[in-house]
Amino acid sequence: ETPEQAAQLVRDYNKRRIAGQPVLYWNIGNEPWLQNGRPDFGVMPEKIAAYFKAISAAMKAVDPKIKIFGPDECAFFPKIYEPLFGGAHDIAGKVPGKSYYYCDGLSWHRYPQTKNEPGLAEIEDFRTSIAKVRALLDKVNAQHGRRGADALQWGLGEFNAMGGQQVHTFGNGQMFGAVYGHSANYGATYV
């Protein structure tokens, strides 16, 4: 998707909408590390920042009130997210010359890759990642002076057991409950 196509989506959904409220929350990206063939983590932040900033700036030029999350990696990968949020390829700063930011929230996905019924190890995997996300955003919010409505948020866009029979188990239900609980405790915007 090009920045122009993304801007057109915002126009179509937010500016030309006859009835109802405009779309407030948007996401840019869908597991870019997987989409790029699982390269070394070190190359991904620069790739992501290049398209993310261009697309976000185009979308917010149409409607600066929208909130954009991303990049929706398949897990919380610190080697990708730390350079993107406050690091060398920062997407958490303001669009030059504007009062709004490129990115309003960090989003990610998670499917624990075990062949067993989800249990305590998977729940701890989520809790650890959620705590790391919160710590990173608190650090970046302080770094950029982002407070109140401007503070970076976070969301978990997809999660479940790996698949197959594990999805329909008691353990997966317990994992869901724990993920929602940890997300509430650590201030998720959405799960």
C-alpha positions in Angstrom: 0.0 0.0 0.0 1.3 3.4 -0.9 1.0 6.6 1.2 -1.5 7.9 -1.3 -3.7 4.8 -1.1 -3.6 5.0 2.7 -4.6 8.7 2.6 -7.4 7.8 0.3 -8.7 5.2 2.9 -8.8 8.0 5.5 -10.7 10.2 3.1 -13.1 7.5 2.2 -13.8 6.4 5.8 -13.4 9.7 7.7 -14.0 12.7 5.4 -16.7 11.4 3.1 -18.7 9.4 5.6 -22.3 10.4 5.5 -23.5 8.8 8.8 -21.7 7.6 11.9 -18.4 8.5 13.5 -15.1 8.6 11.7 -12.6 5.7 12.3 -10.3 6.8 15.1 -7.9 3.9 15.4 -5.8 2.7 12.5 -2.9 0.2 12.2 0.1 0.2 9.8 1.8 -3.1 9.2 1.1 -6.8 9.6 4.0 -8.9 10.8 6.6 -7.2 8.6 9.4 -9.5 9.8 7.5 -12.5 8.4 6.4 -10.6 5.3 10.1 -9.9 4.5 11.1 -13.6 4.9 12.4 -13.5 8.5 15.7 -11.5 7.9 18.1 -10.5 10.7 16.2 -8.4 13.1 18.7 -5.6 12.7 17.5 -4.7 9.2 13.8 -4.4 10.1 13.6 -1.1 12.0 15.0 0.9 9.1 12.6 -0.8 6.6 9.6 -0.4 8.9 10.4 3.3 9.8 10.7 4.2 6.1 7.2 3.0 5.1 5.6 3.7 8.5 6.5 7.4 8.5 5.5 8.0 4.9 2.1 6.3 5.3 1.4 7.8 8.7 2.2 11.4 7.5 -0.1 11.0 4.5 -2.9 9.6 6.6 -2.6 12.3 9.3 -2.5 15.0 6.7 -6.0 14.0 5.9 -7.2 13.7 9.5 -4.7 14.6 12.2 -7.1 13.4 14.9 -6.7 9.7 14.0 -4.5 7.4 16.2 -2.1 5.1 14.4 -0.6 2.0 15.9 2.0 -0.4 14.5 3.9 -2.2 13.2 2.0 -5.3 14.4 4.9 -7.7 14.5 4.2 -11.4 15.2 5.6 -11.1 18.7 7.2 -8.3 20.8 10.7 -8.3 19.4 12.8 -5.9 21.4 15.5 -5.8 18.6 12.8 -4.4 16.3 10.7 -2.3 18.7 13.4 -0.6 20.7 15.0 1.2 17.6 11.5 2.1 16.4 10.4 3.5 19.8 12.9 6.1 21.0 15.9 4.6 19.1 17.8 5.1 15.9 14.7 4.7 13.7 12.2 6.4 16.0 8.6 6.5 14.8 7.3 7.9 18.1 8.3 11.5 17.4 6.3 14.3 15.8 5.8 14.7 12.1 8.2 17.6 11.2 6.3 20.9 11.3 3.2 19.4 12.7 1.6 19.2 16.2 0.9 15.4 15.8 3.0 12.3 16.0 3.7 9.6 13.4 2.8 6.8 15.8 0.3 6.8 18.7 0.7 3.2 19.8 2.8 0.1 19.7 0.9 -3.0 18.5 2.0 -6.6 18.2 0.6 -10.1 17.9 1.4 -13.4 19.7 0.7 -17.1 19.1 2.8 -19.1 21.5 4.4 -21.8 19.4 3.9 -24.9 21.6 2.3 -28.1 20.5 0.8 -28.6 24.0 -2.3 -27.2 25.6 -1.5 -23.6 26.6 -0.5 -23.3 30.3 1.6 -21.4 32.7 4.6 -21.0 30.4 2.5 -19.3 27.7 0.8 -17.1 30.3 4.2 -16.0 31.6 5.4 -15.4 28.0 2.5 -12.9 27.5 3.0 -11.3 31.0 6.8 -10.8 30.3 6.2 -9.3 26.9 3.4 -7.0 28.2 5.6 -5.8 31.0 8.4 -5.0 28.5 6.0 -3.1 26.2 4.8 -1.0 29.1 8.3 -0.3 30.3 9.4 0.7 26.8 6.5 3.0 26.3 6.9 4.7 29.7 10.6 5.4 28.8 9.7 6.7 25.3 6.8 8.8 26.7 9.3 10.5 29.1 11.9 10.9 26.3 9.4 12.7 24.0 7.4 14.4 26.8 4.3 12.6 25.7 1.6 12.9 28.4 -2.2 12.6 28.6 -3.9 12.1 25.3 -0.5 12.3 23.5 1.0 9.4 25.5 2.0 6.4 23.5 -0.5 3.5 24.0 -0.3 -0.2 23.2 -2.5 -2.9 21.8 -2.4 -6.6 21.2 -4.0 -7.1 17.7 -4.0 -10.9 17.5 -3.3 -13.7 20.0 -4.3 -17.3 20.4 -2.8 -20.7 20.9 -0.7 -21.9 18.0 -3.7 -23.6 16.3 -5.5 -26.8 15.8 -6.7 -28.6 18.8 -5.0 -26.2 21.2 -7.5 -23.5 20.4 -10.4 -25.5 21.8 -8.9 -26.3 25.2 -9.4 -25.3 28.8 -5.8 -24.1 29.0 -6.4 -21.7 26.0 -9.4 -20.3 27.8 -7.2 -19.8 30.9 -4.6 -18.1 28.8 -7.2 -15.8 27.3 -8.3 -14.8 30.7 -4.8 -14.1 31.9 -3.9 -12.1 28.8 -7.0 -9.9 29.3 -6.1 -9.5 33.0 -2.4 -8.6 32.3 -3.5 -6.2 29.5 -5.8 -4.4 31.9 -3.2 -4.2 34.6 -0.6 -2.8 32.2 -2.9 -0.3 30.5 -3.7 -1.7 27.1 -5.8 0.4 24.7 -7.1 -2.7 23.0 -6.7 -6.5 22.9 
